[in-house]
Amino acid sequence: MIINVARYFLKPGCTPQMFQAFEEMRELTLQNEPGCLFYQVSQSLEDEHYLILYENYADKSALEAHKTTSYFKDIIESRVLPWLERREREIFELRVG
């Protein structure tokens, strides 16, 4: 299993729009991608402009397929990225669990 962790550092004033975009993204991803097993966004209790996206995929090809969807391009690339100060991503392989 592949784990994708993305840290999103939002520009001030973008938090409500970001959650709406992630709700749309989560719904579309889980409905259309059987290779996506888990999709969750969490907000820091210490900094409202800091979010963590945590996704589980069956394998690397499922994660790569996710990035090519039209809704990824529309929601993440076109809408979410402009609302960010920066984004950090890490990809892991589940080894125990």
trRosetta pair geometry for C-beta under 8 A, 3 or more apart (Angstrom, degrees):
i j d omega theta_ij theta_ji phi_ij phi_ji
1 37 7.1 -51 -140 29 120 148
1 56 5.7 -5 176 -169 119 100
1 57 6.9 154 -165 77 68 44
1 58 6.6 -61 -114 -136 70 26
1 59 7.6 -83 -112 -71 32 46
1 93 7.2 133 77 -161 49 58
1 94 4.0 6 68 23 102 129
2 56 7.3 145 79 -160 50 50
2 57 4.5 -20 65 64 102 98
2 58 7.6 6 20 74 91 23
2 59 6.1 82 -12 -162 113 17
2 60 5.6 124 -65 -76 151 53
2 62 7.2 172 40 61 123 100
2 63 5.2 -81 103 -33 145 133
2 91 6.3 -12 -173 -171 102 100
2 92 7.3 147 -162 79 53 48
2 93 6.1 -35 -103 -102 60 62
2 94 7.5 -115 -63 -5 14 87
3 54 7.3 -19 -168 -164 96 80
3 55 7.2 153 -158 82 49 53
3 56 5.7 -20 -101 -102 70 69
3 57 7.8 -172 -75 22 25 74
3 91 7.0 153 81 -160 55 50
3 92 4.2 -16 61 63 107 100
3 93 7.3 -174 16 -86 86 12
3 94 5.9 104 -30 -56 109 86
4 53 7.4 -21 116 114 94 98
4 54 7.6 158 84 -154 59 34
4 55 4.4 -6 56 59 102 104
4 56 7.9 -163 21 -74 73 24
4 57 6.8 43 -11 -7 107 112
4 63 6.0 143 -49 -133 128 125
4 89 6.8 -17 -169 -163 89 104
4 90 7.8 160 -154 84 46 46
4 91 5.5 -16 -103 -106 68 78
4 92 7.9 -168 -71 24 26 72
5 52 6.7 -21 -164 -168 89 98
5 53 7.1 156 -156 82 39 61
5 54 5.7 2 -107 -106 76 70
5 55 7.9 -164 -70 27 38 68
5 89 7.0 154 86 -154 52 54
5 90 5.0 -10 62 60 100 92
5 91 7.7 -176 24 -82 70 31
5 92 6.9 31 -3 -2 109 111
6 52 7.3 150 79 -159 50 49
6 53 4.2 -1 55 53 101 110
6 87 6.1 -9 -173 -171 104 103
6 88 7.1 159 -157 83 54 47
6 89 4.7 -16 -104 -101 81 84
6 90 7.9 -179 -79 23 42 59
7 50 7.2 -16 -171 -164 91 89
7 51 7.5 157 -158 84 45 50
7 52 5.9 -20 -103 -104 64 70
7 53 8.0 -145 -65 23 23 75
7 87 6.8 158 80 -158 57 51
7 88 4.3 -1 51 56 108 97
7 89 7.6 -157 21 -71 68 40
8 18 7.3 160 135 -160 148 140
8 50 7.2 153 83 -155 59 41
8 51 4.3 -10 60 62 109 98
8 52 7.5 -167 20 -77 81 23
8 53 6.6 62 -18 -16 113 103
8 80 7.7 -67 -129 176 140 112
8 84 5.9 -97 -158 -113 86 113
8 87 5.6 -8 -105 -109 63 86
9 49 6.3 42 -166 135 58 96
9 50 5.9 -7 -106 -103 66 73
9 84 6.3 85 69 -163 61 83
9 85 4.4 -64 113 59 103 107
9 86 4.9 15 48 53 121 76
9 87 7.2 -153 23 -74 77 42
10 14 4.8 -150 -175 72 112 112
10 15 5.9 116 114 -74 165 68
10 18 5.9 -79 -105 -45 136 156
10 49 4.3 -134 59 -160 91 79
10 50 7.4 -138 12 -63 86 28
10 51 6.8 57 -31 -1 111 106
10 83 5.9 -15 -143 145 87 95
10 84 6.2 -68 -106 -109 44 53
10 85 6.7 49 110 -2 9 91
11 14 5.0 72 65 -8 81 131
11 49 7.6 -151 63 -150 6 123
11 83 5.6 -130 29 -174 102 54
11 84 6.7 -174 -20 -133 86 3
11 85 5.6 140 -71 -52 65 79
12 49 6.6 -51 -85 -92 55 136
14 17 5.5 -66 -165 50 64 110
14 18 5.5 71 139 -35 88 107
14 49 7.9 72 53 -131 92 90
14 83 3.9 153 -167 -162 149 113
15 18 5.6 -58 -145 32 30 115
15 19 6.6 26 162 -17 65 103
15 43 7.7 59 -151 -123 115 135
15 48 5.9 -26 -90 153 154 101
15 49 6.7 -104 -69 -98 107 57
16 19 6.1 -57 -153 34 32 106
16 20 6.6 30 153 -17 65 107
17 20 5.7 -56 -151 37 34 113
17 21 6.3 35 153 -19 67 106
17 79 7.6 -135 159 171 111 109
17 83 6.4 -162 90 -98 120 153
18 21 5.7 -56 -150 37 31 111
18 22 6.3 25 155 -14 65 108
18 51 6.8 -164 144 -18 139 156
18 80 6.6 84 -128 -128 79 86
18 83 5.8 -162 -75 118 99 152
19 22 5.7 -56 -143 41 33 109
19 23 6.3 40 155 -25 65 101
19 41 7.4 -178 -120 102 68 142
20 23 5.7 -50 -149 30 31 113
20 24 6.7 30 152 -15 62 104
21 24 5.8 -56 -155 37 33 111
21 25 6.2 31 150 -19 67 110
21 75 5.3 151 -168 -167 95 99
21 76 7.8 136 160 -78 121 47
21 79 5.3 -170 -115 112 138 131
21 80 5.4 174 131 -72 154 94
22 25 5.3 -51 -139 40 36 114
22 26 6.0 42 159 -24 68 103
22 41 4.6 4 172 -21 153 160
22 51 8.0 -137 -55 173 157 154
22 53 7.3 -145 -128 -101 125 109
22 80 7.8 84 -61 -99 78 129
23 26 5.9 -51 -145 33 27 111
23 27 6.5 25 156 -17 61 108
24 27 6.0 -61 -152 37 27 109
24 28 6.3 18 158 -11 65 112
24 71 7.5 -145 141 -170 99 119
24 75 5.8 -167 96 -110 117 140
25 28 6.1 -61 -145 42 28 106
25 29 5.9 27 159 -20 66 113
25 39 7.6 -144 120 173 88 140
25 71 6.8 163 -117 144 64 110
25 72 7.5 78 -137 -99 106 56
25 75 4.9 -175 -76 119 100 156
25 76 6.7 79 -109 -53 141 91
26 29 5.9 -60 -144 38 24 110
26 30 6.2 12 165 -9 64 112
26 39 4.7 172 -130 115 83 127
26 40 7.9 66 -116 -84 128 29
26 41 7.3 -111 -60 -7 125 106
27 30 6.4 -64 -144 42 22 101
27 31 6.1 17 161 -15 62 116
28 31 5.9 -62 -142 41 26 109
28 32 5.8 -13 173 11 65 121
28 69 7.6 159 139 143 119 147
28 71 4.6 -89 139 133 160 171
28 75 7.7 167 36 -13 144 147
29 32 6.7 -80 -136 50 17 88
29 33 5.3 -35 -170 28 62 124
29 36 5.1 -41 161 76 101 171
29 39 5.4 109 89 -70 137 162
29 55 7.9 -73 160 -128 155 125
29 66 6.6 30 -134 -138 108 109
29 69 7.9 177 -99 37 72 164
29 71 7.7 -141 -58 93 68 131
30 33 7.1 -56 -93 51 16 83
30 36 6.2 -109 -91 97 52 118
30 39 5.9 -128 -55 22 100 129
32 69 7.2 113 106 -130 137 143
32 71 7.9 123 39 20 151 137
33 36 4.2 54 102 3 116 109
33 62 6.8 117 176 -168 108 94
33 65 7.0 159 -132 105 113 112
33 66 5.9 43 -130 -93 162 87
33 69 7.4 -85 -63 -58 121 144
34 58 7.8 9 122 -21 72 138
35 57 5.4 24 147 -160 92 87
35 58 4.4 -99 -148 20 75 111
35 59 6.9 -73 -154 35 118 73
35 61 7.4 -105 -141 94 161 75
35 62 2.6 -151 155 -131 139 127
35 63 7.7 -119 132 -35 123 45
35 65 6.6 84 46 53 147 130
35 66 7.5 -128 85 -49 112 99
36 39 6.0 18 166 -48 123 111
36 55 6.5 -49 -146 -168 100 107
36 56 7.3 116 -166 80 55 56
36 57 5.7 -35 -101 -101 54 76
36 58 8.0 -85 -52 -11 19 82
36 62 6.5 -178 -54 162 56 117
36 66 6.3 94 -67 -89 117 127
37 56 4.4 -55 69 100 103 106
37 57 6.6 167 9 -104 89 19
37 58 6.3 118 -36 -58 112 70
38 54 7.2 -31 124 121 109 88
38 55 6.4 165 90 -153 69 40
38 56 3.9 42 37 26 105 109
39 53 7.9 -17 -164 -169 72 90
39 54 7.8 160 -150 87 29 56
39 55 5.2 11 -106 -111 68 87
39 56 8.0 -122 -55 28 50 66
40 53 7.5 158 87 -155 48 47
40 54 4.8 -15 65 61 96 97
40 55 7.7 -180 26 -75 62 49
41 51 5.8 -2 -173 -177 98 120
41 52 7.1 163 -154 83 51 48
41 53 5.3 -18 -101 -100 81 70
41 54 7.7 175 -83 19 32 71
42 51 6.7 156 80 -157 43 67
42 52 4.8 -9 58 56 95 98
42 54 7.1 19 1 -1 106 113
43 48 6.5 11 177 -142 120 54
43 50 7.3 118 -160 82 59 57
43 51 5.4 -34 -98 -101 62 79
44 47 4.6 11 92 52 139 73
44 48 7.1 -130 71 -74 85 21
44 50 4.1 16 2 79 135 107
44 51 7.2 -121 -9 -76 81 33
44 52 7.7 98 -54 -16 80 95
46 50 7.6 -11 75 46 80 133
47 50 4.2 51 92 6 113 117
49 85 7.7 47 157 -1 125 124
55 63 7.6 128 112 -114 125 95
55 66 7.8 132 163 -180 155 174
56 94 7.5 27 -137 -44 107 133
57 60 7.6 102 103 -89 130 18
57 62 4.1 179 -176 94 110 115
57 63 4.3 -168 31 -58 169 83
57 66 7.0 -110 -98 -20 134 135
58 62 4.8 95 44 -16 88 154
59 62 5.3 106 54 4 64 101
59 63 7.6 -124 105 0 39 89
60 63 5.6 -56 -154 37 39 111
60 64 6.2 36 152 -17 71 107
61 64 5.6 -53 -144 40 35 112
61 65 6.1 40 154 -23 66 104
62 65 5.7 -51 -145 35 30 113
62 66 6.6 42 150 -28 61 101
63 66 5.5 -48 -155 24 33 119
63 67 7.1 30 151 -18 62 102
63 91 7.2 93 174 -131 167 127
64 67 5.9 -55 -158 31 37 111
64 68 7.0 27 150 -15 65 108
65 68 5.9 -65 -156 36 37 109
65 69 7.3 56 149 -45 66 89
66 69 6.2 -38 -163 -4 37 114
66 72 6.2 118 155 -71 65 144
67 72 5.7 -159 -142 146 30 162
68 72 7.1 60 47 49 13 137
69 72 4.5 100 61 -1 87 102
69 73 7.1 -156 95 -2 50 84
70 73 5.8 -57 -154 39 35 111
70 74 6.1 30 152 -16 69 111
71 74 5.4 -53 -136 43 36 110
71 75 5.5 15 170 -3 73 113
72 75 6.6 -60 -127 49 20 91
72 76 5.1 -19 -170 24 63 122
72 77 6.8 59 138 -11 68 99
73 76 7.3 -33 -81 54 11 85
73 77 4.9 -27 -149 34 47 130
73 78 6.6 51 150 -20 59 102
74 77 7.5 40 -5 51 10 88
74 78 5.4 -35 -156 29 34 130
74 79 7.1 22 148 -9 57 107
75 78 7.1 24 -23 50 6 89
75 79 5.5 -46 -156 39 40 120
75 80 6.3 39 147 -20 67 107
76 79 7.3 -14 -52 53 7 79
76 80 4.8 -33 -139 35 44 129
76 81 6.7 63 157 -33 60 92
77 80 7.6 21 -17 46 14 89
77 81 5.8 2 -147 -4 34 131
78 81 7.5 75 6 32 6 102
78 82 7.8 -16 164 -7 35 112
79 82 7.0 -80 -170 33 23 102
79 83 7.3 7 153 -11 61 114
80 83 5.9 -72 -162 36 39 109
80 84 6.9 38 151 -33 72 109
81 84 5.8 -57 -155 19 39 118
81 87 7.3 -67 -120 -17 75 141
84 87 5.3 -6 -179 -45 158 95
94 97 5.6 -85 -173 52 112 117
